[in-house]
Amino acid sequence: MVDQKEQWGSRIGLILAVAGNAVGLGNFLRFPVQAASNGGGAFMIPYFIAFLLLGIPLMWVEWSIGRHGGKYGYGSAPGMFDVLWNNSIAKYLGVIGLLISMVILIYYTYIESWTLGYGIFSMVGLYHGADSLEEMSGFLSSYQGLQDGEHFTSVWPAYGLMLFTFVVNFFVLWKGLSAGIEKLAKVAMPMLFIFAVILLIRVFTLGTPDPSVPENSVINGLAYIWNPNFDELSKASVWIAAAGQIFFTLSVGMGTIHAYASYLRPKDDIALSGLTTAATNKFVEVVLGGSIAIPVAVAFFGLDMTKEIASGGAFNLGFVSMPVIFGKIPLGQLFGAMWFFLLFVAGITSSVAMGQPVVAFFKNQFGMSHRRAVLSLATIVIICVQPVVFFLGHGFLDEMDYWSGTFGLVIFATVEIILFAWVFKIDRAWEELNRGADIRIPIFFKYVIKYVTPLYLLIIMGVWLYQDAIDILLLNKTSGGNPVDPADVPYIWGARALMVGLFLLLSLFVHYAWKRKRRLGITSFRE
């Protein structure tokens, strides 16, 4: 059952923890790349529309489902969906949420460890002297074990840092909700803001690094992000990218917010708290995330090269171009360390949240102790992360990211909004959302939640299937849009087999949990 001894120590701790869950690598790396690649300022139009019609409603829905499920002793989606819909299918639909959070945790832990490694490399000046993008790209590849380099000849240094990051994540989960996750958030989130503001000030004081090329400036970099190219708005891909960014950065559609909200009391506010966490995330993303990496890249590399960097994706921006820039500025080792530790802090507040739904599931439905539940999840993660590390160059991580961290989020969000607004019924849902609310939510959002958000999601999913998902599923192209290398096919199917296997394992867990529940005559997990 939900451990009623575990509660959030304070409201600010809860808000910081949920904001930390949402504020991650996507705010500082993915957002500027998405904006720059999809029409600059024009991208912000579908972005804010998606925030209003998808992000805020789904944030409220997930807080509501979580708090409501928590009343019945459930801390994860299978039990919560079972409460919303008295049907044997409901709990298996909730498995999607468990699967997504677990799969993302597996590969996110490895990516997160790169930021820690690069923070250390910055402090000791290991990559300083790599003056070109080509040299830095080689440094990254050698660190990942994809090729031999001057500093790395195998993947084992990266593997060691992955293990350390893994231990840190599960140590926080081991300590529990208030003593682990909340304490981390109270330290990490202020640190994140301080680092981001210092880096922002440094970027804005760079001006024009090379006076002989006046067009290469921070101001022109900001213009690249914010000047709208309205022709891009006619492309469905831009609208899908904007919606995908909202999902990715708010961490909706993966079951983590549900788990956090399950520890609330029935009349604790969720309306203002949900809005506050969403607004905090958008401030970090738009004001801070949009003003560091791309503007400084334009200042040092020029607009055309920055466009090429952005087209290469978030890793290219964060782990290739930024280190080269730090090697060119005074105190670059310090600012480089600050940048990568900022990313590490942002990453770890998100990854610990991904583990919480599964830990809660093991505790609720199997009566495990907290520590045994954490160890069970840790065992699954450490086994499943092995192919992510060793088959990185064959698209293993990319395949997991696409189906769980991109497409899967939309699937789960569509399921939960339909269950909440249509099966649970919108009048009951609206009453649940507003119970104990510190603000009066405009009635406009009642109809958005019932009609607009589900329709928006169904359209996105339909277009996505038509434009990308079917071709990727049939291996006509990779998730990055490139032709599939025949040598990578076994590894892609291996990644898919791993995800299907985890889904079946979790479904089996759910089956036996509910069988156990019936055998013991349990009607509620409340103490």
QUIVEN-V765495 format. One record per backbone hydrogen bond with DSSP energy under -1.0 kcal/mol. NH is the residue of the N-H (numbers start at 0). CO is the residue of the C=O. E is the energy in kcal/mol with one decimal. If there is no record, write none. Layout:
NH | CO | E
NH | CO | E
This chain:
3 | 1 | -1.0
5 | 2 | -1.8
13 | 9 | -1.8
14 | 10 | -2.6
15 | 11 | -2.6
16 | 12 | -2.2
17 | 13 | -2.7
18 | 14 | -2.7
19 | 15 | -2.6
20 | 16 | -2.1
21 | 17 | -1.7
22 | 18 | -3.3
26 | 23 | -1.3
28 | 24 | -2.3
30 | 25 | -2.7
32 | 28 | -1.2
33 | 29 | -2.7
34 | 30 | -2.8
35 | 31 | -2.4
36 | 32 | -2.0
39 | 34 | -1.9
40 | 226 | -1.4
41 | 38 | -2.2
42 | 39 | -1.2
44 | 41 | -1.3
46 | 42 | -1.9
47 | 43 | -2.4
48 | 44 | -1.9
49 | 45 | -2.6
50 | 46 | -2.0
51 | 47 | -2.2
52 | 48 | -2.7
53 | 49 | -2.4
54 | 49 | -2.2
55 | 50 | -2.8
57 | 53 | -2.5
58 | 54 | -2.2
59 | 55 | -2.3
60 | 56 | -2.6
61 | 57 | -2.6
62 | 58 | -2.1
63 | 59 | -2.5
64 | 60 | -2.9
65 | 61 | -2.2
66 | 62 | -2.6
67 | 63 | -2.7
68 | 64 | -2.7
69 | 65 | -2.2
70 | 66 | -1.1
71 | 68 | -1.1
72 | 69 | -1.5
73 | 68 | -2.3
79 | 75 | -1.8
80 | 76 | -3.1
81 | 77 | -1.6
82 | 78 | -1.6
83 | 79 | -1.9
84 | 80 | -2.4
86 | 84 | -2.5
89 | 86 | -1.1
92 | 88 | -1.7
93 | 89 | -1.7
95 | 92 | -1.2
97 | 93 | -1.4
98 | 94 | -3.0
99 | 95 | -2.6
100 | 96 | -2.1
101 | 97 | -2.1
102 | 98 | -3.0
103 | 99 | -2.5
104 | 100 | -1.9
105 | 101 | -1.8
106 | 102 | -1.7
107 | 103 | -2.9
108 | 104 | -1.7
110 | 106 | -2.0
111 | 107 | -2.9
112 | 108 | -1.5
113 | 109 | -1.0
114 | 110 | -1.1
115 | 111 | -1.4
116 | 112 | -2.5
117 | 113 | -2.9
118 | 114 | -1.9
119 | 115 | -2.0
120 | 116 | -2.7
121 | 117 | -2.2
122 | 118 | -1.8
123 | 119 | -2.0
125 | 120 | -2.2
129 | 126 | -2.0
130 | 128 | -1.4
135 | 131 | -2.2
136 | 132 | -2.4
137 | 133 | -2.0
138 | 134 | -1.9
139 | 135 | -2.3
140 | 136 | -2.3
141 | 137 | -2.4
142 | 138 | -2.2
143 | 139 | -2.2
145 | 140 | -2.9
148 | 151 | -2.8
158 | 154 | -2.3
159 | 155 | -2.6
160 | 156 | -1.9
161 | 157 | -2.1
162 | 158 | -2.3
163 | 159 | -2.0
164 | 160 | -2.5
165 | 161 | -2.7
166 | 162 | -2.3
167 | 163 | -2.3
168 | 164 | -2.5
169 | 165 | -2.2
170 | 166 | -2.0
171 | 167 | -2.0
172 | 168 | -1.9
173 | 169 | -2.2
174 | 170 | -1.7
180 | 175 | -2.0
181 | 176 | -2.9
183 | 179 | -2.3
184 | 180 | -2.4
185 | 181 | -2.2
186 | 182 | -1.3
187 | 183 | -3.7
188 | 184 | -2.1
190 | 186 | -1.6
191 | 187 | -2.7
192 | 188 | -2.2
193 | 189 | -2.4
194 | 190 | -2.7
195 | 191 | -2.5
196 | 192 | -2.5
197 | 193 | -2.4
198 | 194 | -2.5
199 | 195 | -2.4
200 | 196 | -2.5
201 | 197 | -2.2
202 | 198 | -2.5
203 | 199 | -2.3
204 | 200 | -1.2
205 | 202 | -1.4
212 | 209 | -2.5
215 | 212 | -1.9
216 | 214 | -1.4
217 | 206 | -1.7
220 | 216 | -1.6
221 | 217 | -2.4
222 | 218 | -2.2
223 | 219 | -2.0
224 | 220 | -1.4
225 | 221 | -2.5
226 | 222 | -3.1
228 | 38 | -1.8
231 | 228 | -1.9
232 | 229 | -1.3
233 | 230 | -1.2
234 | 231 | -1.8
238 | 234 | -1.1
239 | 235 | -2.4
240 | 236 | -2.4
241 | 237 | -2.2
242 | 238 | -2.2
243 | 239 | -2.8
244 | 240 | -2.1
245 | 241 | -1.8
246 | 242 | -2.2
247 | 243 | -2.7
248 | 244 | -2.5
249 | 245 | -2.1
250 | 246 | -1.2
258 | 254 | -1.3
259 | 255 | -2.0
260 | 256 | -2.7
261 | 257 | -1.4
262 | 259 | -1.2
263 | 260 | -1.8
267 | 264 | -2.1
273 | 269 | -2.2
274 | 270 | -1.8
275 | 271 | -2.6
276 | 272 | -2.2
277 | 273 | -2.0
278 | 274 | -2.6
279 | 275 | -2.5
280 | 276 | -2.0
281 | 277 | -2.1
282 | 278 | -2.3
283 | 279 | -2.3
284 | 280 | -2.5
285 | 281 | -3.0
286 | 282 | -1.6
287 | 282 | -1.2
288 | 283 | -3.1
289 | 284 | -1.1
290 | 287 | -1.4
295 | 291 | -1.9
296 | 292 | -1.6
297 | 293 | -2.3
298 | 294 | -1.9
299 | 295 | -1.4
300 | 296 | -3.2
301 | 297 | -1.6
305 | 301 | -1.9
306 | 302 | -2.2
307 | 303 | -1.7
308 | 304 | -2.4
309 | 305 | -3.1
310 | 306 | -2.1
312 | 309 | -1.5
316 | 312 | -1.6
317 | 313 | -3.0
318 | 314 | -2.8
320 | 315 | -2.1
321 | 316 | -1.7
323 | 319 | -1.3
324 | 320 | -2.0
325 | 321 | -2.5
326 | 322 | -1.5
327 | 324 | -1.9
331 | 328 | -1.3
334 | 330 | -2.2
335 | 331 | -2.7
336 | 332 | -2.1
337 | 333 | -2.3
338 | 334 | -2.4
339 | 335 | -2.3
340 | 336 | -2.6
341 | 337 | -1.9
342 | 338 | -1.9
343 | 339 | -2.2
344 | 340 | -2.6
345 | 341 | -2.5
346 | 342 | -2.5
347 | 343 | -2.7
348 | 344 | -1.7
350 | 346 | -2.6
351 | 347 | -2.0
353 | 349 | -1.3
354 | 350 | -1.0
358 | 354 | -2.2
359 | 355 | -2.8
360 | 356 | -2.1
361 | 357 | -2.4
362 | 358 | -2.1
363 | 359 | -3.1
364 | 360 | -2.5
365 | 361 | -1.2
367 | 361 | -1.4
372 | 368 | -2.3
373 | 369 | -2.2
374 | 370 | -2.4
375 | 371 | -2.1
376 | 372 | -2.1
377 | 373 | -2.6
378 | 374 | -2.1
379 | 375 | -1.7
380 | 376 | -2.6
381 | 377 | -2.6
382 | 378 | -1.6
383 | 379 | -2.4
384 | 380 | -2.0
388 | 384 | -1.9
389 | 385 | -2.4
390 | 386 | -2.2
393 | 390 | -1.7
394 | 391 | -1.6
395 | 390 | -1.4
398 | 394 | -2.1
399 | 395 | -1.8
400 | 396 | -2.6
401 | 397 | -2.3
402 | 398 | -2.0
403 | 399 | -2.0
406 | 401 | -2.8
410 | 406 | -1.8
411 | 407 | -2.6
412 | 408 | -2.3
413 | 409 | -2.3
414 | 410 | -2.1
415 | 411 | -2.5
416 | 412 | -2.2
417 | 413 | -1.8
418 | 414 | -2.3
419 | 415 | -2.5
420 | 416 | -2.5
421 | 417 | -2.1
422 | 417 | -1.5
423 | 418 | -3.3
428 | 424 | -2.5
429 | 425 | -3.0
430 | 426 | -1.9
431 | 427 | -2.4
432 | 428 | -2.4
433 | 429 | -1.9
436 | 433 | -2.0
444 | 441 | -2.0
445 | 442 | -1.3
447 | 443 | -1.5
448 | 444 | -2.7
449 | 445 | -1.5
450 | 446 | -2.7
451 | 446 | -1.2
452 | 447 | -3.2
454 | 450 | -1.9
455 | 451 | -3.0
456 | 452 | -2.5
457 | 453 | -2.5
458 | 454 | -2.4
459 | 455 | -2.4
460 | 456 | -2.7
461 | 457 | -2.3
462 | 458 | -2.8
463 | 459 | -2.7
464 | 460 | -2.4
465 | 461 | -2.2
466 | 462 | -3.2
467 | 463 | -2.6
468 | 463 | -2.4
469 | 464 | -1.8
471 | 467 | -2.4
472 | 468 | -2.8
473 | 469 | -2.4
474 | 471 | -1.1
475 | 470 | -3.0
477 | 481 | -3.1
480 | 477 | -1.9
487 | 484 | -2.4
491 | 487 | -2.3
492 | 488 | -2.4
493 | 489 | -1.6
494 | 490 | -2.3
495 | 491 | -2.1
496 | 492 | -2.6
497 | 493 | -2.2
498 | 494 | -2.0
499 | 495 | -2.7
500 | 496 | -2.7
501 | 497 | -2.3
502 | 498 | -2.2
503 | 499 | -2.5
504 | 500 | -2.4
505 | 501 | -2.7
506 | 502 | -2.4
507 | 503 | -2.3
508 | 504 | -2.2
509 | 505 | -2.4
510 | 506 | -2.6
511 | 507 | -2.4
512 | 508 | -2.4
513 | 509 | -2.5
514 | 510 | -1.8
515 | 511 | -2.6
516 | 512 | -2.1
517 | 513 | -2.2
518 | 514 | -2.2
519 | 515 | -2.2
521 | 516 | -2.5
524 | 71 | -2.0
